[in-house]
Amino acid sequence: LYALNTGNNTTDAFMVLPVDVLGRDYMVGSYRSNFGTYPNWFQVAAVEDDTQVTITLNQDATNRIARVPYTITLQRGQVYQQGIGGIGVDLT
C-alpha cells in the first residue's frame, strides 16, 4: 500500500508496510530540490516499544552532521521526522 499527495512544485509519497514484512535496513529515495527552502523529509514510525533506529544522513542538517550515525529510541506509535532543506539537497 502507498499514499501519494501532489501539489504545486511538490509530490509526497510513502509506503505502508504490514508489520510481518518489516525489515531492518531502509534507504530514503528523494530528489534534489530546486525550490530553495522546500526541504526533503523522511519519517520513521515505531510498531513496538523501545524501537532503536540508527540514522546516517548524507547531507548536513540543522541538528545533524553528514555521515555521523545517530540513534533514536521510539515507543510504539511514535514517529520521528527529519528534514533537510536547500537548493540541490538530496537525501538518497
ZAKE-331569 format. One record per residue: residue in one letter; x, z, y of N, C-alpha, C, O in turn. Coordinates in steps of 0.02 Angstrom, whole numbers, plus 32768, in hexadecimal, padded with zeros to 4 digits. Each point is the difference from the previous one (the first is absolute). Example, Ala and Ser with C-alpha at 12.3 -4.5 7.8 and 13.67 -1.06 7.14 Angstrom:
% ZAKE-331569
A829481867EE47FD38000803B802D8000803C803480217FFFS7FBA7FBB8036802A8003803B7FD980258037801980088037
//
This chain:
% ZAKE-331569
L802A80007FC67FD68000803A802D8000803E803480218000Y7FB87FBB803380268001803E7FCF8000803A7FC67FEC7FF9A8052802980417FD87FFF803D80257FD78033803E80038004L7F9E7FD88024801E7FD480327FDA800580417FC280008001N8062800580367FE38004804280257FCF802D803E80028003T7F9F7FD2801E80207FD0802D7FE5800880467FC68012800AG80647FE180267FED8003804780307FD58028802C7FE07FE3N7FCA801F805E802E7FD9802B8047801B7FF8800C803B800AN80227F997FE5804780107FFA801180327FCA8037801C8002T7F9D7FF17FD0800F80327FCC7FD87FF27FC07FC77FE98003T805780267FC57FDE80017FC0801C803C7FDA803C80097FFBD7F97801F7FEB8014803D7FDC7FE17FFC7FBA7FC87FEA7FF8A805D802D7FD77FE780007FBB802080397FD9803680188011F7FA87FFD7FBA801E80307FD37FE27FF87FBB7FC87FE67FF7M805E80307FD77FE97FFF7FBB7FE780457FED801C80338014V7FAF7FCE7FC47FE6803D7FE4800C7FFD7FB57FE47FD67FDDL80478057800A80127FFF7FBA7FDF803B7FDB80008038801AP7FE57FBC7FAB7FE780387FD78039802F7FEE80397FEB7FF8V7FB780558002803380327FF280277FF17FC1803D800C7FFED7FA37FD87FCE80237FF57FC180327FC7800280247FF67FCFV7FE07FE4806780327FCA80068034800E803680297FD5800EL7FD480658010803180108035804680027FE3800C80167FC8G80237FD28060804680007FEC8028803180297FE5802F801CR805C7FC67FE6802D802E802380267FDE803880198022802CD7FED7F9D7FD380277FDC80327FD57FCA80207FE17FD77FDEY801E802980657FD97FCF802580297FE7803A802C80228019M7FC57FA17FFC80207FE2803B7FCA7FE980307FCD7FE57FEBV803E802880557FD17FE98033800D7FB7800E80387FEB800BG7F937FEE7FF480047FB980137FE57FF880467FC68012800CS80617FD580227FEA7FF7804480207FC2801D80207FDA7FDCY7FD7801B8064801F7FC880228017801580457FEA8033801AR80417FA68003801B801280427FCA7FFB80357FDC7FCE8004S801F806580247FD08002803780197FD5803A803B80028012N7F997FD7800980107FD7803B7FD98015803D7FFE7FDC8032F7FE4805F7FCB7FD48016803680168043801E7FD7802B800DG806A7FDD7FFD8019803B80247FF580417FDD802280107FD0T7FAE801680487FF880457FE87FD180067FC47FF580387FE9Y7FF07F917FFD7FD780067FC4802D80157FC6802C7FDA7FECP7FC880617FF8802D80177FCB7FED7FE57FBB7FC77FEB7FF5N806880167FDE7FF37FF97FB87FF380467FE6802380308013W7FAD7FD87FC17FED80417FE580007FFE7FB47FF77FCB7FE1F8015806F80017FF080097FB97FE580467FF7800E802D8028Q7FCB7FDC7FA37FE380417FF0800C800E7FB680067FD27FD7V7FFE806F801A800680177FBB7FCB80377FF77FFC802E8029A7FDD7FCD7FA17FCC80327FF2801180247FC080187FE27FD0A7FDC8060802E800E80287FC57FC180077FD67FCA800D801AV803E7FEC7FA47FC780097FD2800480427FDB7FD380127FDAE806480138030800680427FE3802A802D802E80267FE78029D7FD2805A7FCE8025802F802A804B7FFB7FF480177FED7FCAD800E8026806A804980027FFE80207FBD7FEE80327FFE7FDDT7FB07FCC803C801C7FBE7FF6803C7FF7802E7FF88005803DQ80427FEE7FA8803C7FF58028800E7FB6800480017FDD7FCDV8008800B8070800C7FB9800D80427FFB80278008801F8034T80267FB97FB2803F7FF380227FFB7FBB801F7FF17FCF7FDEI801D802D80637FF97FC2802780437FEE801F8023802B801BT7FEF7F967FE1803B7FE680227FEB7FC5802A7FEA7FCC7FE6L801B803A805B7FED7FCB802E803A7FCF800B803A80147FFCN7FB77FAD801080357FD0800D800C7FF6804B802D7FDB8014Q7FAA8046801580067FFD80497FFC8047801B7FDF802B7FE3D80427FE180567FF8804180207FB8800880187FE07FD08017A8007806C7FE57FBE8012801B800B803780338037801B8005T7F957FF58021800680348033801A80417FE280278023801FN7FC17FED7FA5801180407FE2802B7FFA7FC1800C80327FDER800D7F92801280277FF67FC380387FCF800B7FFB7FD4802BI803B80337FAF803A7FD480057FFF7FCF7FC57FF380147FC7A801B7FAD804680017FCD7FCC803180117FC88036801B800CR7FB57FD67FB7802880077FC3801580497FF0802D800B7FD8V7FB180258047800B80477FEF7FC080197FDF7FCE80098022P803380017F9B7FC380157FDD7FE7804480198027802C8012Y7F977FDB7FF07FE28041800E7FC5800A7FD17FE27FD07FE9T8010806F80087FCB80117FD07FCA80288022800D802D8027I7FB57FC17FC97FC6802480197FDA801B7FC480047FE47FC9T7FD6805280417FD6801C7FCB7FB87FFE80197FF180198037L7FE37FCA7FA17FB97FFA80117FD680257FCD801380067FC5Q7FB4801280517FCF801D7FD37FC97FCC7FF37FF97FD08026R7FE380397FA57FCC7FD17FEC7FD27FEF803C7FE6802C8021G80137F937FEB7FD57FE8803680237FF880437FE47FE1802EQ805880397FD880257FF7803F801F7FBA800380107FE17FCDV7FF780078071801D7FBE800C8039800780327FF980238032Y803E7FBB7FC080397FFD802F80017FB9801C7FF87FD07FDBQ8013802B806680037FBF8021803F7FFB802A8012802F8023Q80107F987FD8803C7FF480277FFA7FBC80217FEC7FD07FDFG8023802C80607FFF7FC1802480427FF380238023802F8015I7FEE7F917FF0803B7FEB80257FEC7FC7802C7FE67FCE7FE8G8026803880597FEA7FCD802F803B7FDA801E803A80127FF8G7FB57FB7802A80327FD9802280017FB87FE87FED7FF17FC8I80297FE3806380047FB97FEF80347FF67FCA8038801A8004G7FB77FBF7FC9802E7FF07FCA800680347FC980297FF67FD2V7FB1803F8031800480357FCD7FDA7FEA7FC17FC97FE58005D805580267FC27FE27FF07FBF801180397FD0803B80107FF6L7F93800F7FEC800B80387FD280127FEB7FB98012802A7FD8T7FEB7F968018800C7FE97FBC804680147FE980137FF17FC8
//
